[in-house]
Amino acid sequence: MDGTDALAAGRAAYGRGDWQGAYGALTRARETAELEAPDLALLGSAAWWVGRLHESLELTELAFRVLEVQGDVEGAARRALDLAVLWGNRGDVVVASGWLSRARRLLADRPEGATHGYLFYVEGALALARWDLDGLQRAADDTARVAERTHNLAVTALSLVLAGLSDLRSGRTATGFGQLDEAMLPVLAGRLDPEWAGEIYCTVIHACHQLGDLDRMRAWTRATERWCEQFQGEVVFSGICRVHRLQLLCAEGGWAAAEERIERSGTELEGRSDWAAAEAFYQLGEIRRLRGDQDGARTVYDRARTLGVDPQPGEALLLHAAGEGDVAWSRLSAALAGRDRLASAALLAPGVRIALDLGLVEEADAWCARLEETAEQFDSPGLRAWAAHARGAVQIARATPEDAVRSLETAAQKYRGLRCRHETAQVYELLAQAHRAMGRAAAADADRATALAIYRQLGAVPDVRRLDQSEAPGGLTDREREVLSCVASGMTNRQVARELFISEKTVGRHLANIFTKIGVPSRTAAAAWAHEHGVPRRRSA
């Protein structure tokens, strides 16, 4: 095949979505002759689809420079915007912003056309990454203006995406999802370039995940998988879809099936779509944390952070499980800074749990109230479930178990609808506490048995250890048993703190939790309970 034939074959392969064939043929054509800028752009795009990101960036930048030298301002601006999206997907916002600025400069003196719509879309995407809601709304308005003026279907779809995201972030959830759903129509009809179509798919799915709307997330993940089937071979969006599918599988409790696959997916996406790789490693950390592999969880949380994702709230919960509750609370409080209301939601429920374990009931109540306000504003199933779950835990701490039962039954119903297995078990565990406080021993035993059965099915080793009375008397955590062991041996709070390398304040909080869990009023009674239930006395080192 000579250069001309290879060029024709490469263009044809690209047109039918055969990225591997397009990459091979266009590469052969380039070996025999210089490619024109449009063909360089096709080769750069094909390289990206087959996972050769560095080569894609180099080729797209070369196409940009050729077009700039030739005086094709519109073409050069489009390539600059392609580069902004490519760098943004890698998580390098600084370089992405640089290419956006270059496109903006090129288009500054040009009449407003379809390329400006792409420009405004990228501006909106970067504003959202900074949680700049005013900037997002301005970009949405600008893109809509271009769409109305040009009647360009692709720009119209992009304008609907930005408008939908702006509505979602402002709490207009139904309107926002309506616009995102409408944005998908030209995508499904094949009217957008594949890279931009994939960008829209990922944006919609991410929004569903953040709002806890798992049913909608399932539907759009299936739609994206069907869209990927039109392309020959494995493509980058296939890997991203796999991560979303595995996130859903984890919510449903398929941890064992997901663990190896999600690690492999994260590794394959690293350097191709770093944000998706980071999501995979964070989810892997959650699996390992919940199964009791603290070192393994810590390792992949660090990988997620390296790729630009703060691994919260998982890392804070890991610290808390290791007995570093004060540090966990501080990390989670710091992570909230600068986030908008929706982005904060996923941190608030774990924060309530940590605060309650530390004895910070007022702080837990305040965080719960913030979560309830967010759930009220955004009205999504996941947020409603998180809020009811958190409120039930606070009500138990405030000794209003009747109210707690009502809140927790609401949470359980919503979690079952979302197919969230671990959260359902957590709610049953709290229901057991509430029913026991009401004197309903039989109901409490049934709830506890349900929670324990789910934990065992999931392989949630720390939860089983905590709840199974044959392994963990009184439902005490490992750290609480250590504190009780020290108290049973006659140590003061100061001596316990020195023995366990924690603060006296933390010792006091653990003791308060111990007294509540085992139903005793004093250290002497706690020591007697420890002897009765086989908790050994600790010998000082």
MIBA-608639 format. One line per field, with one value per residue (C-alpha): x, y, z; residue number from 1. Coordinates in pm, whole numbers, always signed. Example, Ala and Ser with C-alpha at 12.3 -4.5 7.8 and 13.67 -1.06 7.14 Angstrom:
BEGIN
east = c(+1230	+1367)
north = c(-450	-106)
up = c(+780	+714)
i = c(1	2)
! end
This chain:
BEGIN
east = c(+0	+155	+118	-190	-370	-271	-404	-736	-758	-682	-951	-1205	-1116	-1150	-1491	-1626	-1475	-1194	-939	-670	-700	-700	-396	-200	-289	-235	+97	+208	+93	+294	+605	+593	+488	+401	+41	-180	-312	-659	-499	-255	-558	-723	-405	-382	-742	-693	-382	-587	-860	-609	-440	-132	-195	+151	+162	-190	-89	+219	+26	-262	-17	+167	-166	-232	+103	+60	-286	-158	+124	-123	-345	-640	-755	-1072	-891	-606	-854	-1037	-713	-625	-961	-904	-577	-749	-992	-717	-506	-810	-901	-551	-615	-365	-588	-299	-196	-562	-617	-315	-457	-795	-631	-460	-791	-952	-676	-713	-1089	-1088	-1133	-1340	-1718	-1892	-1941	-1965	-1603	-1685	-1946	-1675	-1462	-1738	-1804	-1442	-1454	-1760	-1600	-1294	-1512	-1696	-1364	-1289	-1644	-1693	-2070	-2092	-1835	-2027	-2349	-2179	-2032	-2372	-2534	-2258	-2280	-2659	-2629	-2394	-2621	-2922	-2733	-2562	-2823	-2526	-2645	-2314	-2300	-2665	-2585	-2288	-2499	-2760	-2487	-2362	-2715	-2802	-2491	-2558	-2914	-2795	-2540	-2807	-3048	-3282	-3230	-3527	-3466	-3094	-3132	-3396	-3145	-2871	-3107	-3195	-2825	-2784	-3024	-2774	-2509	-2725	-2792	-2417	-2419	-2117	-1749	-1679	-1442	-1703	-1981	-1778	-1716	-2092	-2154	-1891	-2021	-2377	-2269	-2044	-2331	-2554	-2287	-2228	-2599	-2637	-2889	-2769	-3067	-3001	-2629	-2704	-2919	-2661	-2375	-2565	-2629	-2260	-2160	-2394	-2246	-1894	-1999	-2007	-1628	-1394	-1168	-1112	-1134	-1068	-1437	-1484	-1242	-1419	-1755	-1601	-1502	-1858	-2000	-1767	-1862	-2222	-2123	-1945	-2256	-2450	-2198	-1996	-1664	-1483	-1579	-1487	-1155	-917	-1106	-1116	-744	-671	-902	-734	-390	-498	-651	-356	-199	-502	-778	-622	-944	-1111	-804	-817	-1186	-1096	-818	-1040	-1310	-1047	-940	-1299	-1323	-1000	-1093	-1430	-1275	-1015	-704	-583	-235	-378	-638	-377	-161	-435	-571	-221	-236	-567	-417	-118	-363	-537	-828	-846	-933	-1198	-1400	-1243	-902	-1056	-1265	-949	-770	-1070	-1073	-704	-782	-683	-1027	-900	-682	-968	-1204	-945	-880	-1248	-1313	-1027	-1156	-1487	-1316	-1382	-1634	-1982	-2287	-2325	-1955	-1961	-2251	-2046	-1826	-2101	-2250	-1908	-1828	-2140	-2027	-1675	-1802	-2042	-1770	-1557	-1840	-1890	-2267	-2325	-2083	-2244	-2587	-2463	-2314	-2631	-2838	-2616	-2670	-3046	-3051	-2855	-3091	-3389	-3241	-3127	-3392	-3207	-3257	-2898	-2886	-3220	-3088	-2762	-2951	-3200	-2916	-2716	-3019	-3101	-2748	-2769	-3108	-2965	-2685	-2945	-3142	-3453	-3471	-3834	-3740	-3429	-3633	-3849	-3543	-3357	-3652	-3672	-3301	-3328	-3613	-3417	-3096	-3280	-3422	-3072	-2934	-2674	-2591	-2332	-2527	-2837	-2644	-2520	-2878	-2990	-2704	-2827	-3186	-3070	-2928	-3248	-3478	-3265	-3284	-3664	-3665	-3751	-3493	-3640	-3652	-3298	-3169	-3340	-3194	-2848	-2873	-2977	-2684	-2438	-2567	-2518	-2171	-2071	-2205	-2006	-1685	-1684	-1440	-1413	-1792	-1831	-1562	-1733	-2085	-2028	-2044	-1843	-1556	-1635	-1818	-2059	-1994	-1672	-1418	-1061	-944	-1230	-1137	-778	-892	-1124	-842	-623	-902	-968	-604	-647	-479	-573	-667	-318	-161	-394	-301	+69	+24	-171	+4	-316	-434	-615	-904	-932	-922	-1215	-1416	-1348	-1459	-1783	-1855	-1768	-2001	-2284	-2230	-2204	-2457	-2248	-2212	-1855	-1498	-1549	-1859	-1676	-1389	-1637	-1810	-1473	-1393	-1740	-1711	-1355	-1176	-821	-640	-360	-13	+176	+475)
north = c(+0	+334	+662	+774	+446	+445	+799	+706	+390	+587	+846	+571	+378	+693	+759	+421	+436	+187	+380	+114	+82	+461	+497	+232	+355	+725	+645	+461	+753	+993	+779	+841	+1207	+1509	+1507	+1810	+1964	+1799	+1456	+1528	+1609	+1279	+1088	+1270	+1182	+817	+801	+922	+664	+377	+501	+678	+1001	+1157	+1099	+1238	+1558	+1598	+1542	+1771	+2044	+1998	+2034	+2350	+2502	+2418	+2577	+2883	+2931	+2887	+3157	+2923	+3092	+2887	+2560	+2652	+2757	+2423	+2233	+2452	+2366	+1996	+2027	+2205	+1913	+1651	+1816	+1874	+1505	+1427	+1645	+1916	+2222	+2469	+2347	+2315	+2676	+2779	+2623	+2776	+3118	+3060	+2972	+3278	+3501	+3358	+3411	+3752	+3950	+3695	+3711	+3485	+3141	+2774	+2757	+3018	+2775	+2515	+2785	+2880	+2514	+2456	+2776	+2637	+2297	+2457	+2690	+2384	+2219	+2527	+2521	+2866	+2858	+3216	+3135	+2820	+3017	+3284	+3015	+2845	+3172	+3243	+2894	+2917	+3251	+3097	+2793	+3013	+3223	+2940	+2659	+2423	+2093	+2019	+2362	+2328	+2000	+2156	+2454	+2218	+2035	+2357	+2479	+2143	+2141	+2498	+2404	+2094	+2291	+2547	+2283	+2274	+1901	+1803	+2088	+2015	+1648	+1733	+1949	+1688	+1423	+1653	+1715	+1342	+1336	+1461	+1241	+933	+1043	+1060	+1435	+1516	+1435	+1124	+1300	+1562	+1304	+1103	+1417	+1468	+1106	+1122	+1456	+1324	+1004	+1192	+1425	+1124	+971	+1290	+1327	+966	+908	+554	+445	+726	+647	+285	+392	+632	+388	+128	+391	+482	+117	+76	+388	+244	-75	+109	+145	-137	-258	-129	+251	+485	+543	+166	+178	+476	+298	-4	+210	+345	-6	-126	+168	+54	-306	-194	-8	-331	-525	-704	-616	-942	-942	-575	-551	-699	-558	-203	-205	-323	-57	+218	+108	+95	+445	+606	+853	+827	+965	+1042	+1158	+826	+636	+832	+745	+379	+387	+570	+305	+35	+203	+195	-179	-246	-21	-186	-533	-445	-407	-78	-80	-169	+106	+362	+273	+328	+639	+780	+685	+867	+1177	+1165	+1174	+1483	+1346	+1410	+1063	+1185	+1078	+733	+834	+1009	+700	+489	+713	+696	+316	+319	+516	+857	+1014	+1365	+1362	+1220	+1494	+1761	+1620	+1601	+1954	+2085	+1898	+2086	+2423	+2578	+2318	+2414	+2264	+1967	+1879	+1883	+1639	+1319	+1433	+1530	+1191	+1033	+1350	+1298	+944	+1050	+1342	+1117	+861	+1147	+1267	+1585	+1569	+1939	+1935	+1618	+1781	+2088	+1877	+1670	+1988	+2097	+1762	+1784	+2130	+1994	+1698	+1930	+2157	+1889	+1626	+1320	+966	+931	+1262	+1190	+853	+1001	+1273	+1035	+798	+1078	+1219	+878	+845	+1191	+1111	+798	+1010	+1255	+970	+1006	+649	+673	+956	+766	+463	+677	+839	+512	+327	+603	+564	+186	+212	+450	+249	-68	+116	+228	-124	+7	-301	-174	+140	-74	-287	+25	+143	-191	-173	+167	+42	-230	+37	+243	-53	-169	+179	+155	-179	-379	-652	-889	-619	-513	-870	-911	-585	-677	-1020	-862	-618	-894	-1121	-847	-763	-1128	-1158	-849	-961	-647	-791	-488	-461	-832	-814	-517	-659	-1028	-1059	-1379	-1170	-824	-816	-526	-420	-244	-138	-267	+60	+65	-287	-173	+122	-102	-352	-75	+56	-298	-319	-6	+256	+624	+817	+963	+619	+483	+774	+707	+334	+367	+682	+885	+1201	+1202	+1375	+1085	+837	+1020	+1003	+632	+574	+765	+544	+230	+325	+384	+60	-173	+15	+97	+425	+408	+282	+30	-110	-115	-313	-560	-591	-652	-937	-1089	-1077	-1204	-881	-941	-690	-511	-530	-204	-210)
up = c(+0	-107	+82	-110	-54	+314	+354	+194	+405	+721	+649	+575	+891	+1098	+948	+1057	+1406	+1345	+1549	+1541	+1165	+1124	+1346	+1156	+807	+882	+1048	+735	+520	+734	+688	+314	+299	+511	+623	+586	+909	+889	+851	+1134	+1348	+1248	+1335	+1669	+1747	+1647	+1866	+2161	+2101	+2101	+2420	+2282	+2470	+2447	+2074	+2043	+2222	+2002	+1679	+1775	+1872	+1541	+1357	+1557	+1459	+1091	+1087	+1274	+1021	+734	+883	+943	+1263	+1309	+1250	+1484	+1753	+1725	+1771	+2070	+2224	+2153	+2341	+2630	+2664	+2633	+2902	+3119	+3101	+3220	+3524	+3426	+3459	+3426	+3080	+2980	+3081	+2875	+2560	+2633	+2657	+2325	+2159	+2317	+2179	+1829	+1829	+1997	+1674	+1486	+1436	+1685	+1530	+1621	+1737	+2000	+2132	+2190	+2353	+2596	+2675	+2778	+2986	+3164	+3223	+3381	+3590	+3724	+3811	+4026	+4176	+4018	+3972	+3846	+3579	+3488	+3444	+3229	+3005	+2980	+2874	+2619	+2468	+2445	+2263	+2006	+1966	+1900	+1647	+1456	+1485	+1521	+1672	+1845	+2007	+2106	+2281	+2460	+2568	+2714	+2907	+3067	+3138	+3292	+3509	+3621	+3717	+3901	+4102	+4186	+4316	+4016	+3981	+3763	+3518	+3513	+3434	+3175	+2989	+3020	+2882	+2591	+2525	+2462	+2165	+1900	+2062	+2016	+1659	+1587	+1518	+1739	+1694	+1904	+2146	+2234	+2247	+2496	+2698	+2731	+2829	+3104	+3231	+3265	+3441	+3682	+3773	+3846	+4068	+4263	+4333	+4435	+4155	+4091	+3880	+3632	+3649	+3557	+3263	+3120	+3175	+2971	+2702	+2689	+2664	+2368	+2209	+2250	+2068	+1735	+1750	+1659	+1938	+2289	+2321	+2610	+2680	+2712	+3005	+3160	+3128	+3297	+3596	+3624	+3596	+3871	+4093	+4065	+4132	+4450	+4568	+4515	+4725	+4458	+4617	+4552	+4184	+4142	+4325	+4069	+3771	+3903	+3981	+3627	+3481	+3683	+3570	+3205	+3222	+3397	+3153	+2921	+3144	+3480	+3645	+3559	+3679	+4006	+4048	+3999	+4258	+4507	+4464	+4507	+4830	+4952	+4883	+5070	+5362	+5405	+5385	+5650	+5430	+5575	+5416	+5075	+5102	+5202	+4900	+4641	+4813	+4762	+4393	+4358	+4522	+4285	+3994	+4131	+4339	+4714	+4854	+5096	+5281	+5252	+5385	+5687	+5766	+5737	+5987	+6217	+6203	+6298	+6615	+6479	+6507	+6581	+6270	+6062	+6180	+6101	+5750	+5668	+5798	+5583	+5277	+5298	+5256	+4916	+4803	+4697	+4864	+4631	+4629	+5011	+5041	+5017	+5307	+5550	+5638	+5717	+5911	+6124	+6201	+6301	+6511	+6701	+6772	+6909	+7129	+6925	+6921	+6850	+6558	+6426	+6449	+6260	+5979	+5963	+5928	+5635	+5469	+5520	+5362	+5065	+5028	+5043	+4778	+4534	+4610	+4485	+4621	+4737	+4920	+5089	+5207	+5340	+5528	+5691	+5785	+5948	+6130	+6273	+6413	+6573	+6723	+6887	+7036	+7166	+7328	+7110	+6977	+6860	+6624	+6521	+6416	+6185	+6024	+5987	+5836	+5574	+5504	+5479	+5229	+5007	+5027	+4928	+4628	+4529	+4589	+4837	+5045	+5292	+5376	+5431	+5681	+5862	+5902	+6044	+6293	+6409	+6420	+6657	+6888	+6870	+6935	+7227	+7379	+7349	+7532	+7218	+7260	+7001	+6731	+6822	+6792	+6454	+6323	+6447	+6286	+5954	+5963	+6054	+5776	+5515	+5648	+5623	+5268	+5169	+5338	+5555	+5807	+6041	+6061	+6131	+6399	+6560	+6549	+6608	+6986	+6976	+6839	+6973	+7306	+7328	+6971	+7080	+6822	+6840	+6993	+7244	+7357	+7404	+7618	+7820	+7870	+8011	+8239	+8363	+8467	+8680	+8460	+8480	+8165	+8153	+8179	+7910	+7682	+7733	+7684	+7355	+7224	+7207	+7386	+7721	+7544	+7301	+7591	+7752	+7431	+7392	+7752	+7693	+7391	+7590	+7875	+7625	+7434	+7731	+7945	+8253	+8448	+8577	+8534	+8812	+8643	+8309	+8462	+8606	+8268	+8100	+8340	+8288	+7909	+7882	+7791	+7919	+8136	+7959	+8098	+8065	+7837)
i = c(1	2	3	4	5	6	7	8	9	10	11	12	13	14	15	16	17	18	19	20	21	22	23	24	25	26	27	28	29	30	31	32	33	34	35	36	37	38	39	40	41	42	43	44	45	46	47	48	49	50	51	52	53	54	55	56	57	58	59	60	61	62	63	64	65	66	67	68	69	70	71	72	73	74	75	76	77	78	79	80	81	82	83	84	85	86	87	88	89	90	91	92	93	94	95	96	97	98	99	100	101	102	103	104	105	106	107	108	109	110	111	112	113	114	115	116	117	118	119	120	121	122	123	124	125	126	127	128	129	130	131	132	133	134	135	136	137	138	139	140	141	142	143	144	145	146	147	148	149	150	151	152	153	154	155	156	157	158	159	160	161	162	163	164	165	166	167	168	169	170	171	172	173	174	175	176	177	178	179	180	181	182	183	184	185	186	187	188	189	190	191	192	193	194	195	196	197	198	199	200	201	202	203	204	205	206	207	208	209	210	211	212	213	214	215	216	217	218	219	220	221	222	223	224	225	226	227	228	229	230	231	232	233	234	235	236	237	238	239	240	241	242	243	244	245	246	247	248	249	250	251	252	253	254	255	256	257	258	259	260	261	262	263	264	265	266	267	268	269	270	271	272	273	274	275	276	277	278	279	280	281	282	283	284	285	286	287	288	289	290	291	292	293	294	295	296	297	298	299	300	301	302	303	304	305	306	307	308	309	310	311	312	313	314	315	316	317	318	319	320	321	322	323	324	325	326	327	328	329	330	331	332	333	334	335	336	337	338	339	340	341	342	343	344	345	346	347	348	349	350	351	352	353	354	355	356	357	358	359	360	361	362	363	364	365	366	367	368	369	370	371	372	373	374	375	376	377	378	379	380	381	382	383	384	385	386	387	388	389	390	391	392	393	394	395	396	397	398	399	400	401	402	403	404	405	406	407	408	409	410	411	412	413	414	415	416	417	418	419	420	421	422	423	424	425	426	427	428	429	430	431	432	433	434	435	436	437	438	439	440	441	442	443	444	445	446	447	448	449	450	451	452	453	454	455	456	457	458	459	460	461	462	463	464	465	466	467	468	469	470	471	472	473	474	475	476	477	478	479	480	481	482	483	484	485	486	487	488	489	490	491	492	493	494	495	496	497	498	499	500	501	502	503	504	505	506	507	508	509	510	511	512	513	514	515	516	517	518	519	520	521	522	523	524	525	526	527	528	529	530	531	532	533	534	535	536	537	538	539	540	541)
! end
